């Protein structure tokens, strides 16, 4: 089984914000595969399906970004044995809007959601897909930037990014990190 976890913050006030790009990608995958987030477990919303012969579990932690590791670690411990069977989808201010970067492991790179997963999951070896939301801050506060909604002029680029992110995650689940990196990095 593969787990694709998209990070974000629950609640209507966070919908369509830069920090919720992981949720947006998971919603697109669920739409493409015709599944719904119809289960709750370990403070997360789950949808399970098959894709190209592989069981895939889609996971949206409802613990807020900074505590994503609580949910991701608990679901993963009950489902997978290899950290490489987990892909975490997150926003990244260090990448320009529209850029995708997949990696087989590594540090949190300053992302609090990834930091929480490393701490609670106990490994840096899970896979991650960072999706560029840019760093065109209109204020000096990083939190204000990542919690802001996309500007109308960014909408087309964001829609393209969500589609590419969904495609990359599905390719990862079927063919692995090397194929996804080759196609989308």
N, C-alpha and C positions, 0 to 999 in steps of 0.2 A: 504494500500500500504506500501511496505517496500522500503527503500533506502539503497543501498550499495554504499558507496563512497570510492574510492581508491585514496589515495593521492600520488602525485608525482610532477615532474616539466615538463612543456611542452618543446618540441623542441628535435631535433635529438641529440644534444650534451649531453642530459641527459638520452637517451635511454639505458636501461640495467644497470643503476646505482643502488646502494643500496637504495637510496632515492626513487626510482621509483618502488619499489616492489608492492606498492598499485595499480599502473597502470597495472603492469604485471598480478596481480591476477584478476583485472577487465577484462582485455583482455581475460584471460583464461575462465572466466565465460561466457563472450559474445560468445566465440567459442563453448563452451559446449552447450549453449542454442540456438545457431544459430541466434544471433542477432548482429546488427552493431551499433556503435556509430554514428547515423545518424542525430542527432539533436544537435543544440547548443542553450544554454539558460543560462543566468546569468553567462557568462564566464566559462561555463562547457560543456563537451561533454556528451550526454545522450543516453541511450538505454533502451527501456522499453519492458518488456515481462511478461509472466506468468510462474510461477514455482510452481508446486504442488498446484494449485488453488489460489495462492497469486500473486497479481500484484507486480512486482519488477522493480524498477528503478535503473539502474546502472549509476553512476556519476563519471566522471573524471574532477575535477576542473582544469582549464587552467590558474590559477592565481598565480602559483608558490606556493611552500610548505608553506611559511610563511604567505600567504594571503588566504589559502584554506578556511578559515571560511567565507570569503565574498561570495563565490559561494555556499558552502554547506548550509549556513544559508538561503540564498535567495531561493534556490530550495526547501529546507525543509519547509519553511514557507508557500509555495504555495501547498505543497503536503501532509504533515503529520501533525498530531496534538499531537502525543505522541513521546517524544524524544527516547523512546525505539524502535521506528520503524526505527531508523537510526543506521547503522553499518558503522564505519569508519575503513578502512584497512590501516595500516601504518607499516613502517619499525621500528625496535627498536634495537639500538646498545647494550642495556643492556641484551639482550637475545642472547644466542649462535645461530649461523647459523643453521636454520632448526627448531627452536622451535617456537611454536605458543602459545599465551596467549590471551584468550578472557575475557573481563570484561564487566559488566553491567553499569559501570560508573566510575567516579574517576577523578583524576587530570591529567594534561597534562604530568606529569612525565618527564619534560624537553624537550618534543617534540614540536617544534614550530608549526607544522601543527595542532596538537591537541589543543595547546594553542590558536591559531587563531580561531578554531571552538568554543571553550568554550567562548571566548570573543564575537564573532559575533552571535552565536546561542543562547547564554544566558543561557546555561544549561550544567552541567557536567553529566547529566543522560543519554546521548546517549551511545550506545554500541560501543565498540572498539575491534579490533583484531590487536594485536601487533605481528609482525613477525620478528624473530631474524635474524639480519644481522651480528652479532658479533661485536667485538670491537678490532680486530687485526690490529690496526692502524700502518701503516708504517711511519707515521709522527705524530706529536703531535696535528695536526689540525683536529678537528672533522669534519669540513666542507669538507676537502679533503677526509676524509674517507667515509662519506655518499654519496659524489658525485663521488666516484670511481666506476669503473665497477667491477663486480665479477671476481675473478681470475679463470683461466681455471680449476683448481683443485676443485673449488667450484661449478661448473656448474651443476653436477648431484644433489647435495644437494639442489641447488636453484630450479631446475626443480621439484623436489619432493615437496619442500616447496610451490611453486606456485600451484601445484595440490591440496595439502592438504588445502591451504588457500581458494581456490575456493570451495572445498567440504565443508569446515567449514562455509563459508559465505552462501552457498545455504542451508545447514542444518539450520543455524540461521534463514533464511527467512521463512522456512517451519515449523520449530518446536520450535524456540525461543532460547534465550541465554542459558538457563540451559542445553538443549540438546547439543548445540554446545560446551559449556564448558566441559561437561561430556565426549564428544567424542574426543576433541582435546587438552584440557589443559594438 
